[in-house]
Amino acid sequence: NTLKPVWDETFIFPVNNPMSDDIHIEVYDWDAVGKNDAMGGVKIPLTGLVKDVEKTAWYHLSSQGEIHVGLTAIAFDSSGLHPAQVAEIVSTSKVNPTQVPIFQPPQRWEIKDASKFHAQNRHDNPSGWIQMYFDKPYYIGGETILGRVDLSVNRPVPAKAILIKWSGTEKTYIENTVTDSEGDSHTDVYKEKKEFFKSQTVLFAVPQGTVDLVPGMYTWNFQFILPPNLPSIFFEKYVEFDGDKIKSVIKYEVKVFVDMPGSDIKAKEKIIITELLTQRVLPIAETKVKKFAFASGSLKFTGEIGKNVFVPGEVIPLHVKVVNPTKKNIDSIKVKLVRQLHIRAGPITKTPVKEIARWKFPGKEKKTDFEATFQVQLPEKVYPSTTGHLCKCSYFLDLELDLAWAFDVNIRPHVVIALLPAPGAAMWFIQDMSQIGRMNTY
């Protein structure tokens, strides 16, 4: 019997979608006789949690009183999926859902080999050079970036400050050509920009004037906490058949420099951000049944995939099962990786659909039932799934039975591509994104 009860209880439970799910807490006044009296409740959102960092706060109950709750994200399922953790789940017979693991984030990589994670575009200066090193090859929104800056000075440098500038932006550009009723055409240009963050870290500064840095090596450690819920990096530029031009980019950049008279000693880097996957890694199984107007029986087509999240370059085992009592020959089995985009700038939204890759396998004669597992390798150069404010990118696999003299049978399971490079891996997309600076050039 107290007005300030303390429960001091710990509960561990899975969350399907931390972006939309809430924790519901109801508080009751216990009565020895009769029904317990409801004192109120509260819904606590789960967004913004950082792994292994407890978030505590007082919450007002709906009727009366407050409750103090601490929340800690123990692990984000699939958010740290790493190529070394990927296993081929599909056997040569059928998919067993119990074989699909819940992927845990990988351990943080230490800076043991400085050549692995550092700025690739260091700018040498007659006065010296500066370079950044990071503790991971990629990050997820809400994580803390740890690293260091090395500065080599060849001659005395009058420095005002040594700064790191951080930025995360999303930009879209659309040239939309319209022809009026009189046949005259004109082109409207629309641009949009969304800024996720813009900040700076001061490594060294003097209140006024400058201070001479004598020749030698200097080192500073730094850390930067990323905002939560950041979309994955992305870049696309193309011209439609009617001449409309579309460009979209999601980029995260960091610049370190010595603020000094004349040309600064500086270095730039693009940070790889991969989106926090809110869904669990689950197997896929879809079935399509097709009847024909002038043929008896029904064709049944089933496709099974061991999981729905993949990394660029990964081999996907696809298990297919066909029951075909009809007189229709299956000429071939085709598999396509298809990308869907939603790009918005001003009042215009473009929704292009593009085939990224295609594979073709032999078909079967009529009245033949069969099972098979096909191996398809995703392209290594493909941008990840992302859900930005101005640009959204998603993928699906198109499994197709190519039928003779009949409409094809298709299964289109949606998949997620997560950009999670391995330590020391070549990062082609960094060089590919070097052209994203000028949004109005083609």
C-alpha positions as CSV (number, residue, x, y, z in Angstrom):
1,N,0.0,0.0,0.0
2,T,1.8,3.0,-1.3
3,L,1.3,6.0,-3.6
4,K,4.7,5.6,-5.1
5,P,5.0,1.9,-6.1
6,V,8.3,0.6,-7.6
7,W,8.1,-2.5,-9.8
8,D,11.7,-2.7,-10.9
9,E,10.8,-5.4,-13.5
10,T,12.6,-6.2,-16.8
11,F,10.7,-7.5,-19.8
12,I,12.2,-8.7,-23.1
13,F,9.9,-9.0,-26.1
14,P,10.1,-8.8,-29.9
15,V,8.9,-5.8,-31.9
16,N,7.6,-6.3,-35.5
17,N,7.9,-2.7,-36.6
18,P,9.6,-0.1,-34.3
19,M,8.6,2.6,-36.8
20,S,4.9,2.2,-36.1
21,D,4.5,-0.1,-33.0
22,D,3.9,1.3,-29.5
23,I,4.2,-0.1,-26.0
24,H,0.9,0.0,-24.2
25,I,1.1,0.2,-20.4
26,E,-2.0,0.0,-18.2
27,V,-1.9,0.7,-14.4
28,Y,-4.5,-0.6,-12.0
29,D,-5.1,0.0,-8.2
30,W,-5.3,-3.5,-6.7
31,D,-8.3,-4.2,-4.5
32,A,-8.5,-7.3,-2.2
33,V,-12.2,-7.5,-2.8
34,G,-13.9,-6.7,-6.1
35,K,-12.6,-5.4,-9.4
36,N,-9.2,-3.6,-9.6
37,D,-9.6,0.1,-10.4
38,A,-8.0,1.4,-13.7
39,M,-5.7,4.4,-13.1
40,G,-5.0,5.0,-16.7
41,G,-2.5,4.1,-19.4
42,V,0.0,5.4,-21.8
43,K,1.2,4.5,-25.3
44,I,5.0,4.9,-25.7
45,P,6.5,5.1,-29.3
46,L,9.6,3.0,-30.1
47,T,11.1,5.2,-32.7
48,G,14.5,6.8,-32.0
49,L,15.9,3.9,-29.9
50,V,19.6,3.3,-30.2
51,K,21.1,-0.1,-29.7
52,D,22.3,-0.7,-26.1
53,V,21.4,2.9,-25.0
54,E,18.6,3.1,-22.4
55,K,16.0,5.8,-22.9
56,T,14.3,6.8,-19.7
57,A,11.4,9.2,-19.2
58,W,8.3,10.0,-17.1
59,Y,5.0,9.5,-18.9
60,H,1.6,10.9,-17.9
61,L,-1.1,8.3,-17.4
62,S,-4.4,9.0,-19.2
63,S,-6.4,9.4,-16.0
64,Q,-4.0,10.3,-13.2
65,G,-0.4,10.0,-12.1
66,E,2.9,9.3,-13.9
67,I,5.0,6.3,-14.6
68,H,8.8,6.1,-15.1
69,V,9.9,3.7,-17.9
70,G,13.2,2.8,-19.3
71,L,13.5,1.3,-22.9
72,T,16.6,-0.3,-24.4
73,A,16.9,-1.8,-27.9
74,I,18.8,-5.0,-27.5
75,A,19.1,-5.8,-31.2
76,F,17.6,-4.7,-34.5
77,D,16.6,-7.8,-36.5
78,S,18.2,-7.7,-39.9
79,S,19.5,-4.1,-39.5
80,G,23.1,-5.3,-39.4
81,L,22.9,-8.1,-41.9
82,H,26.4,-8.6,-43.2
83,P,27.5,-10.7,-46.2
84,A,29.5,-13.0,-43.9
85,Q,26.3,-13.8,-42.1
86,V,24.3,-14.7,-45.2
87,A,23.6,-18.4,-45.7
88,E,21.8,-20.1,-48.5
89,I,18.5,-21.0,-46.8
90,V,16.8,-22.9,-49.6
91,S,17.7,-26.5,-49.9
92,T,17.5,-28.5,-53.1
93,S,14.0,-29.7,-52.2
94,K,11.9,-27.1,-50.3
95,V,12.2,-24.2,-47.9
96,N,12.1,-24.9,-44.2
97,P,11.1,-21.7,-42.4
98,T,12.8,-22.9,-39.2
99,Q,16.1,-22.5,-41.1
100,V,15.7,-18.8,-41.4
101,P,17.7,-17.1,-38.6
102,I,17.1,-13.7,-37.0
103,F,20.2,-11.8,-38.0
104,Q,22.0,-9.7,-35.3
105,P,24.0,-6.6,-36.0
106,P,27.7,-7.4,-36.6
107,Q,30.3,-6.5,-34.1
108,R,32.0,-3.1,-34.6
109,W,35.2,-3.3,-36.6
110,E,38.2,-1.8,-34.9
111,I,40.7,0.4,-36.7
112,K,43.4,-2.1,-37.1
113,D,44.3,-1.5,-40.7
114,A,44.2,2.3,-41.4
115,S,44.0,1.6,-45.1
116,K,40.5,0.1,-44.8
117,F,38.1,2.8,-43.8
118,H,39.5,6.3,-44.6
119,A,38.8,9.1,-47.0
120,Q,39.7,8.1,-50.5
121,N,40.0,11.7,-51.8
122,R,42.6,13.2,-49.6
123,H,43.7,16.6,-51.0
124,D,47.5,17.1,-50.7
125,N,48.5,20.7,-49.9
126,P,52.0,22.2,-50.0
127,S,51.7,22.7,-46.2
128,G,50.7,19.1,-45.5
129,W,47.8,16.7,-45.7
130,I,44.8,15.6,-43.5
131,Q,42.9,12.4,-43.5
132,M,39.9,10.8,-41.7
133,Y,39.5,7.2,-40.4
134,F,36.2,5.6,-39.4
135,D,35.5,2.5,-37.3
136,K,33.0,1.0,-39.7
137,P,32.4,0.8,-43.5
138,Y,28.7,1.8,-43.1
139,Y,26.3,3.1,-40.4
140,I,22.6,3.0,-39.5
141,G,20.7,6.1,-38.4
142,G,21.0,6.6,-34.6
143,E,24.5,5.0,-34.4
144,T,27.6,6.9,-33.2
145,I,30.4,7.3,-35.7
146,L,33.8,6.9,-34.1
147,G,37.0,7.8,-35.8
148,R,40.2,9.8,-35.8
149,V,41.8,12.6,-37.9
150,D,45.5,12.5,-38.8
151,L,47.2,15.8,-39.8
152,S,50.7,15.9,-41.3
153,V,52.3,19.4,-41.3
154,N,55.3,20.0,-43.6
155,R,55.9,23.6,-42.6
156,P,54.6,26.0,-40.0
157,V,50.8,26.5,-40.5
158,P,48.9,29.5,-39.1
159,A,45.7,27.7,-38.1
160,K,42.5,29.3,-36.9
161,A,40.6,26.0,-36.3
162,I,40.4,22.4,-37.3
163,L,36.8,21.5,-38.1
164,I,34.7,18.5,-39.3
165,K,31.5,19.4,-41.1
166,W,28.7,16.8,-41.4
167,S,25.7,16.9,-43.7
168,G,22.9,14.6,-44.9
169,T,20.7,15.7,-47.8
170,E,18.2,14.4,-50.3
171,K,17.7,16.2,-53.6
172,T,15.5,15.7,-56.6
173,Y,15.4,17.4,-60.0
174,I,12.8,17.0,-62.8
175,E,12.6,18.6,-66.2
176,N,9.0,18.1,-67.3
177,T,8.0,19.0,-70.9
178,V,4.3,19.8,-71.5
179,T,2.6,20.3,-74.9
180,D,-0.5,22.5,-74.9
181,S,-3.6,22.2,-77.0
182,E,-2.0,24.3,-79.8
183,G,0.9,22.1,-80.1
184,D,3.4,24.4,-78.4
185,S,5.7,22.8,-75.8
186,H,7.5,24.2,-72.8
187,T,9.7,22.7,-70.1
188,D,9.2,23.3,-66.4
189,V,12.1,22.7,-64.0
190,Y,11.3,21.5,-60.5
191,K,13.8,21.1,-57.7
192,E,13.3,19.8,-54.1
193,K,15.7,19.5,-51.2
194,K,15.4,17.8,-47.8
195,E,18.1,18.3,-45.2
196,F,18.5,15.5,-42.7
197,F,21.3,17.1,-40.6
198,K,23.9,19.8,-40.9
199,S,26.5,20.1,-38.1
200,Q,30.2,20.6,-37.3
201,T,32.7,19.2,-34.8
202,V,35.4,21.4,-33.5
203,L,38.7,19.5,-33.1
204,F,40.8,22.6,-32.4
205,A,40.2,26.3,-32.3
206,V,41.7,29.6,-31.0
207,P,39.5,32.5,-29.7
208,Q,40.9,34.9,-32.1
209,G,43.7,35.2,-34.6
210,T,45.8,32.1,-35.5
211,V,48.3,29.8,-33.8
212,D,51.3,28.2,-35.6
213,L,51.2,24.5,-36.0
214,V,54.8,23.3,-36.2
215,P,55.8,20.6,-38.6
216,G,54.9,17.1,-37.4
217,M,52.0,14.7,-37.0
218,Y,48.8,15.5,-35.1
219,T,45.9,13.2,-34.2
220,W,42.4,13.9,-32.9
221,N,39.7,11.4,-32.0
222,F,36.1,12.3,-32.8
223,Q,32.6,11.0,-32.5
224,F,29.3,12.0,-34.1
225,I,25.8,10.8,-33.3
226,L,23.7,10.3,-36.4
227,P,20.0,11.2,-36.2
228,P,17.7,8.2,-36.2
229,N,15.6,6.9,-39.1
230,L,17.9,7.9,-42.0
231,P,17.2,6.6,-45.5
232,S,19.8,4.6,-47.4
233,I,22.1,6.4,-49.8
234,F,20.8,6.5,-53.4
235,F,21.6,8.0,-56.8
236,E,19.8,7.9,-60.1
237,K,19.9,10.0,-63.3
238,Y,18.1,9.2,-66.5
239,V,16.2,10.7,-69.5
240,E,12.8,9.4,-70.3
241,F,11.7,8.6,-73.9
242,D,9.8,11.9,-74.2
243,G,12.9,13.9,-73.2
244,D,12.0,14.5,-69.5
245,K,15.1,14.5,-67.3
246,I,15.1,13.1,-63.8
247,K,17.7,13.1,-61.1
248,S,17.6,12.0,-57.5
249,V,20.2,11.6,-54.8
250,I,20.4,10.8,-51.1
251,K,23.9,11.5,-49.8
252,Y,25.8,11.9,-46.5
253,E,29.1,13.8,-46.6
254,V,31.8,14.8,-44.1
255,K,34.6,17.3,-44.6
256,V,37.6,17.9,-42.4
257,F,39.8,20.9,-42.9
258,V,42.4,23.3,-41.3
259,D,40.9,26.8,-41.4
260,M,43.9,28.8,-42.4
261,P,44.9,31.8,-44.6
262,G,45.1,30.8,-48.3
263,S,44.2,27.3,-49.4
264,D,42.9,25.0,-46.6
265,I,44.4,21.6,-45.9
266,K,41.3,19.4,-46.3
267,A,39.8,16.0,-47.1
268,K,36.3,14.9,-48.0
269,E,34.4,11.7,-47.7
270,K,30.9,10.3,-48.4
271,I,29.5,8.3,-45.5
272,I,27.6,5.1,-46.3
273,I,24.2,5.0,-44.5
274,T,22.0,2.0,-44.8
275,E,18.4,2.1,-43.8
276,L,17.2,0.4,-40.6
277,L,15.1,-2.5,-41.8
278,T,11.9,-2.5,-39.8
279,Q,10.6,-5.9,-41.0
280,R,11.9,-9.3,-39.9
281,V,14.0,-11.4,-42.3
282,L,11.4,-13.9,-43.4
283,P,11.0,-16.6,-46.0
284,I,8.8,-16.0,-49.1
285,A,6.3,-18.5,-50.6
286,E,3.8,-17.5,-53.2
287,T,1.5,-19.6,-55.4
288,K,-0.4,-18.7,-58.6
289,V,-3.1,-21.0,-60.2
290,K,-4.1,-20.4,-63.8
291,K,-7.0,-21.9,-65.8
292,F,-7.2,-21.8,-69.6
293,A,-10.2,-21.2,-71.8
294,F,-9.6,-24.0,-74.2
295,A,-7.7,-26.5,-72.0
296,S,-8.8,-28.7,-69.2
297,G,-7.1,-28.6,-65.8
298,S,-5.3,-25.8,-63.9
299,L,-1.6,-25.0,-63.8
300,K,-0.2,-24.4,-60.3
301,F,3.0,-22.4,-60.0
302,T,4.8,-22.0,-56.6
303,G,7.9,-20.0,-55.9
304,E,9.8,-20.2,-52.6
305,I,12.8,-18.0,-51.4
306,G,14.6,-18.6,-48.1
307,K,14.5,-14.9,-47.1
308,N,13.4,-11.5,-48.3
309,V,16.6,-9.4,-47.6
310,F,19.7,-9.6,-49.7
311,V,22.9,-7.7,-50.3
312,P,24.3,-6.7,-53.7
313,G,26.1,-9.6,-55.4
314,E,24.5,-12.2,-53.3
315,V,23.4,-15.5,-54.9
316,I,19.7,-16.3,-54.4
317,P,18.5,-19.9,-54.5
318,L,15.0,-19.9,-56.0
319,H,12.9,-23.0,-55.4
320,V,10.1,-23.5,-57.9
321,K,7.4,-26.1,-58.0
322,V,5.0,-26.6,-61.0
323,V,2.0,-28.8,-61.3
324,N,0.9,-28.9,-64.9
325,P,-1.8,-31.4,-66.0
326,T,-2.7,-29.2,-69.0
327,K,-1.7,-29.4,-72.6
328,K,0.3,-26.2,-72.4
329,N,4.0,-26.4,-72.9
330,I,6.3,-24.3,-70.7
331,D,8.8,-22.8,-73.1
332,S,11.1,-21.3,-70.4
333,I,11.2,-20.0,-66.9
334,K,12.3,-16.4,-66.5
335,V,13.5,-14.5,-63.4
336,K,13.8,-10.7,-63.4
337,L,15.0,-8.2,-60.8
338,V,12.8,-5.2,-61.2
339,R,13.2,-1.8,-59.5
340,Q,10.4,0.6,-58.8
341,L,11.0,4.3,-58.1
342,H,8.9,7.2,-56.7
343,I,10.7,10.5,-57.3
344,R,8.9,13.7,-56.4
345,A,9.9,17.4,-57.2
346,G,7.3,20.1,-56.8
347,P,3.9,18.9,-58.2
348,I,5.5,16.2,-60.4
349,T,6.0,12.6,-59.3
350,K,7.8,10.1,-61.6
351,T,7.3,6.4,-61.0
352,P,9.6,4.6,-63.4
353,V,9.9,0.8,-63.4
354,K,13.2,-0.7,-64.7
355,E,14.4,-4.2,-65.2
356,I,17.8,-4.5,-63.5
357,A,18.7,-8.1,-64.4
358,R,17.3,-11.1,-66.1
359,W,17.9,-14.9,-66.0
360,K,16.4,-17.6,-68.2
361,F,16.1,-21.4,-67.5
362,P,14.7,-24.3,-69.6
363,G,11.0,-25.1,-69.6
364,K,9.1,-28.4,-69.5
365,E,6.8,-30.3,-71.8
366,K,3.0,-30.3,-71.3
367,K,1.5,-32.5,-68.6
368,T,4.7,-32.5,-66.6
369,D,5.1,-31.8,-62.9
370,F,8.5,-30.8,-61.6
371,E,10.5,-29.1,-58.9
372,A,13.8,-27.3,-59.3
373,T,16.1,-24.8,-57.5
374,F,17.7,-22.1,-59.6
375,Q,20.7,-20.0,-58.6
376,V,20.6,-16.3,-59.6
377,Q,23.2,-13.8,-58.6
378,L,22.2,-10.2,-57.9
379,P,24.3,-7.5,-59.6
380,E,27.0,-6.1,-57.5
381,K,26.4,-2.5,-58.7
382,V,22.9,-1.9,-57.5
383,Y,21.6,0.8,-55.0
384,P,19.7,-0.3,-51.9
385,S,16.1,-0.1,-51.1
386,T,15.3,3.2,-49.5
387,T,12.4,5.2,-48.3
388,G,13.4,8.9,-48.5
389,H,11.0,11.8,-48.3
390,L,11.4,12.7,-52.0
391,C,12.7,9.4,-53.4
392,K,11.6,5.8,-52.7
393,C,13.3,2.8,-54.2
394,S,11.9,-0.8,-53.9
395,Y,12.5,-4.1,-55.7
396,F,10.6,-7.2,-56.6
397,L,11.5,-10.5,-58.3
398,D,9.4,-11.4,-61.3
399,L,9.2,-15.2,-61.7
400,E,7.6,-16.0,-65.0
401,L,6.4,-19.2,-66.7
402,D,6.6,-18.5,-70.4
403,L,3.7,-20.5,-71.9
404,A,3.2,-21.3,-75.5
405,W,0.1,-19.7,-77.0
406,A,-1.2,-18.3,-73.7
407,F,-0.7,-15.5,-71.2
408,D,2.3,-16.0,-69.0
409,V,2.0,-16.9,-65.3
410,N,3.9,-14.5,-63.0
411,I,4.8,-14.4,-59.3
412,R,6.2,-11.1,-58.0
413,P,7.5,-11.3,-54.5
414,H,8.9,-8.1,-53.0
415,V,12.5,-8.1,-51.7
416,V,14.7,-5.7,-49.9
417,I,18.3,-4.9,-51.0
418,A,20.5,-3.7,-48.1
419,L,23.8,-2.0,-48.9
420,L,26.0,-3.5,-46.2
421,P,29.6,-3.7,-47.5
422,A,32.2,-5.9,-45.9
423,P,35.3,-4.5,-44.3
424,G,37.9,-3.6,-46.9
425,A,35.5,-4.3,-49.8
426,A,35.7,-2.1,-52.9
427,M,33.0,0.5,-52.7
428,W,32.1,1.3,-56.3
429,F,29.1,3.5,-55.3
430,I,31.4,6.0,-53.6
431,Q,33.1,6.7,-56.9
432,D,29.7,6.6,-58.7
433,M,28.3,9.2,-56.4
434,S,31.1,11.6,-57.1
435,Q,29.1,13.1,-59.9
436,I,26.1,14.0,-57.7
437,G,27.4,17.5,-56.9
438,R,25.7,19.4,-59.8
439,M,22.0,18.5,-59.8
440,N,21.2,20.3,-63.0
441,T,23.7,18.8,-65.3
442,Y,23.3,15.8,-67.7
